[in-house]
Amino acid sequence: MAIEITDANFDEVVMKSDKPVMIDFWAVWCGPCRMIAPIVEEMTGEYEGKAVIGKVDVDSNPGVAMKYGIRNIPTVLFVNNGEVADKQVGAAPKQKFVEKLDALL
């Protein structure tokens, strides 16, 4: 299961990670977010030990969403060494997420 990333644990989980991090910014009411949720969960298992995969509920954690200028959801950020290396705005096929994450490994 993807790690729940919050305003409180963001620095610990993302900024201090020694692995690439894929962050899915989502909300319960967001249809396209529900479309990519199974992809994110699938990738969590596939990248175990190689990358950190987490989710940020933008309604519960507005601080992180504001910090990164998240205006549309779903938005998936790919963070490496504390820096945003890539991003995907909107729903996309699994292959798109895999390509972006693999590029950081």
PLY file of the C-alpha trace (Angstrom):
ply
format ascii 1.0
element vertex 105
property float x
property float y
property float z
element edge 104
property int vertex1
property int vertex2
end_header
0.00 0.00 0.00
1.25 3.49 -0.85
2.58 5.54 2.06
0.25 8.28 3.29
2.25 11.48 3.01
1.05 14.41 5.11
2.10 17.98 5.79
3.60 16.64 9.04
5.69 13.76 7.65
6.57 15.21 4.21
10.17 16.18 5.06
10.88 12.82 6.68
9.31 10.67 3.94
10.17 12.68 0.83
12.99 15.15 1.42
15.16 12.76 3.45
14.57 9.72 1.22
17.63 8.04 -0.26
15.41 6.62 -3.01
13.35 8.33 -5.73
9.84 9.25 -4.53
6.63 9.18 -6.57
3.88 11.28 -4.96
0.25 11.07 -6.07
-1.67 14.25 -5.13
-5.35 13.26 -4.99
-8.75 13.84 -3.36
-11.69 11.57 -2.53
-14.05 13.51 -4.83
-11.70 13.36 -7.86
-12.79 10.89 -10.57
-9.49 10.78 -12.49
-7.69 10.25 -9.15
-9.74 7.08 -8.65
-8.74 5.98 -12.17
-5.01 6.04 -11.40
-5.29 4.76 -7.80
-4.98 1.07 -8.81
-1.88 1.91 -10.91
-0.26 3.67 -7.94
-1.01 0.70 -5.67
0.33 -1.77 -8.23
3.54 0.19 -8.60
3.97 0.28 -4.81
4.53 -3.47 -4.84
6.62 -3.47 -8.01
9.05 -0.81 -6.76
9.33 -1.99 -3.15
12.90 -1.42 -1.98
13.75 0.62 -5.10
11.51 3.70 -4.75
9.08 5.28 -2.30
5.51 5.62 -3.53
3.11 7.78 -1.58
-0.15 9.67 -1.76
-1.08 13.15 -0.52
-4.76 13.91 0.13
-4.83 17.57 -0.93
-7.94 18.32 1.15
-6.29 17.12 4.37
-2.79 18.40 3.55
-3.01 21.80 1.84
0.51 22.82 2.93
2.37 20.39 0.69
-0.03 21.00 -2.21
0.49 24.77 -1.93
4.27 24.41 -1.60
4.43 22.61 -4.94
1.73 24.66 -6.68
-0.63 21.73 -7.17
-3.67 23.23 -8.90
-5.00 20.22 -10.81
-5.39 16.71 -9.55
-4.33 14.09 -10.01
-0.78 15.42 -10.19
2.06 12.99 -9.67
5.45 14.41 -8.72
8.70 12.49 -9.09
11.22 13.66 -6.49
14.87 12.67 -6.43
17.37 13.92 -3.83
14.81 16.42 -2.52
14.24 18.01 -5.95
11.24 17.64 -8.26
12.69 15.77 -11.25
9.48 15.26 -13.25
5.71 15.46 -13.02
2.56 14.14 -14.62
-0.62 16.22 -14.48
-3.85 14.32 -15.08
-4.59 10.64 -15.46
-2.20 8.69 -17.68
-1.51 5.06 -18.58
0.70 3.07 -16.19
3.54 3.03 -18.73
3.89 6.83 -18.44
4.42 6.62 -14.66
6.80 3.67 -15.03
8.95 5.53 -17.59
9.22 8.62 -15.40
10.09 6.62 -12.27
12.52 4.31 -14.07
14.41 7.35 -15.38
15.32 8.18 -11.76
16.52 4.70 -10.77
0 1
1 2
2 3
3 4
4 5
5 6
6 7
7 8
8 9
9 10
10 11
11 12
12 13
13 14
14 15
15 16
16 17
17 18
18 19
19 20
20 21
21 22
22 23
23 24
24 25
25 26
26 27
27 28
28 29
29 30
30 31
31 32
32 33
33 34
34 35
35 36
36 37
37 38
38 39
39 40
40 41
41 42
42 43
43 44
44 45
45 46
46 47
47 48
48 49
49 50
50 51
51 52
52 53
53 54
54 55
55 56
56 57
57 58
58 59
59 60
60 61
61 62
62 63
63 64
64 65
65 66
66 67
67 68
68 69
69 70
70 71
71 72
72 73
73 74
74 75
75 76
76 77
77 78
78 79
79 80
80 81
81 82
82 83
83 84
84 85
85 86
86 87
87 88
88 89
89 90
90 91
91 92
92 93
93 94
94 95
95 96
96 97
97 98
98 99
99 100
100 101
101 102
102 103
103 104
